Amino acid sequence: ALIFAILHVSPTPFCVLDEVDAALDEANVDRFRTTVEELSQDTQFIIVTHNRRTLEGANTIYGITMGNDGVSRVISLRLDGDRMVKHDESADSADLQAIEEEIQL
C-alpha cells in the first residue's frame, strides 16, 4: 500500500514487484490488479508472480520453461484481453499450449 501511495503522488518510469501478491486472497488480488491497472497509465510494472489472477491482468507475460533437452527457454506472450496476439517464435507449440492452459486463455 505504501509503494502504491508513493506512485500515486510521484509516479516513476517503472516499478518492479516480486511476488507481492503471494499472501493475498482472491478479493485482494482483484484489488491489487485494479490498482496496478490504474497506476500503469504513468508507471510500467514488472511483476514476478505465480498467481493466475495476477497473470490474467498482464499485457505481456514472460515465462521460463525447460524443454525435453533440459535447456531453459524464455517464452514471451503478448496478450490483448483474453486472446494471445503474439508469441516468441523460438517457443515450440507444446510450450505455448502448456502456458495457455496454465493461464486459461
C-alpha positions in Angstrom: 0.0 0.0 0.0 2.9 2.4 0.8 4.5 1.8 -2.6 1.2 2.4 -4.4 0.6 5.6 -2.4 4.0 6.9 -3.3 3.5 6.0 -7.0 0.1 7.8 -6.9 1.7 11.0 -5.7 5.0 10.7 -7.6 5.0 8.2 -10.5 8.2 6.6 -11.6 9.0 5.2 -15.1 8.8 1.6 -13.8 8.3 -0.4 -10.7 9.5 -4.0 -10.0 7.3 -6.1 -7.7 8.5 -9.6 -6.6 5.6 -11.9 -5.6 3.8 -9.2 -3.6 0.5 -10.9 -4.2 1.6 -14.3 -2.8 -0.3 -13.9 0.5 -3.4 -12.2 -0.9 -6.8 -13.9 -1.1 -8.8 -13.6 -4.4 -10.7 -10.4 -3.4 -7.4 -8.7 -2.5 -5.7 -9.9 -5.7 -8.5 -8.3 -7.7 -7.9 -5.0 -5.8 -4.2 -5.4 -6.4 -4.8 -5.8 -10.2 -7.2 -2.9 -10.3 -4.6 -0.7 -8.5 -1.8 -1.8 -10.9 -4.0 -1.1 -13.9 -4.8 2.4 -12.7 -1.2 3.2 -11.9 0.1 1.7 -15.2 -1.1 4.8 -17.0 2.0 6.5 -15.7 4.3 3.7 -14.5 5.3 0.4 -16.2 5.2 -2.6 -13.9 7.4 -5.6 -13.9 5.7 -8.2 -11.6 7.1 -11.6 -10.7 4.2 -13.8 -9.8 2.8 -17.3 -9.7 -0.8 -16.1 -9.2 -3.1 -16.8 -12.1 -5.4 -13.9 -11.3 -2.5 -11.5 -11.5 -1.3 -13.1 -14.8 -4.7 -12.6 -16.3 -4.3 -8.8 -16.0 -1.0 -8.7 -17.8 -0.3 -7.3 -21.3 2.8 -9.3 -21.8 3.9 -12.4 -20.0 7.5 -13.8 -19.9 7.9 -17.4 -18.7 10.8 -19.7 -18.3 10.3 -23.3 -19.4 12.6 -26.3 -19.7 12.3 -28.4 -22.8 12.9 -32.2 -23.1 16.5 -31.4 -23.8 17.0 -29.9 -20.3 17.7 -26.4 -21.7 15.7 -23.5 -20.2 14.0 -21.2 -22.7 12.4 -17.8 -22.3 8.9 -17.5 -23.8 7.0 -14.3 -24.3 3.3 -13.9 -24.9 1.7 -10.6 -25.8 -2.0 -10.5 -24.8 -4.9 -8.4 -25.8 -7.8 -9.0 -23.4 -8.5 -12.8 -23.5 -6.5 -13.7 -26.6 -2.9 -14.1 -27.5 -1.7 -11.6 -30.0 2.0 -12.5 -30.5 4.4 -15.1 -29.1 8.1 -15.7 -29.2 9.0 -17.5 -32.4 11.5 -19.7 -30.6 8.8 -21.3 -28.4 7.6 -24.6 -29.6 3.8 -25.4 -29.8 3.9 -27.7 -26.7 5.3 -25.0 -24.5 2.8 -22.4 -25.8 -0.1 -24.8 -25.3 1.0 -25.5 -21.7 1.2 -21.8 -20.9 -2.2 -21.1 -22.5 -3.7 -23.9 -20.4 -2.0 -22.6 -17.3 -3.4 -19.1 -17.6 -6.6 -20.3 -19.2 -6.5 -18.2 -22.4 
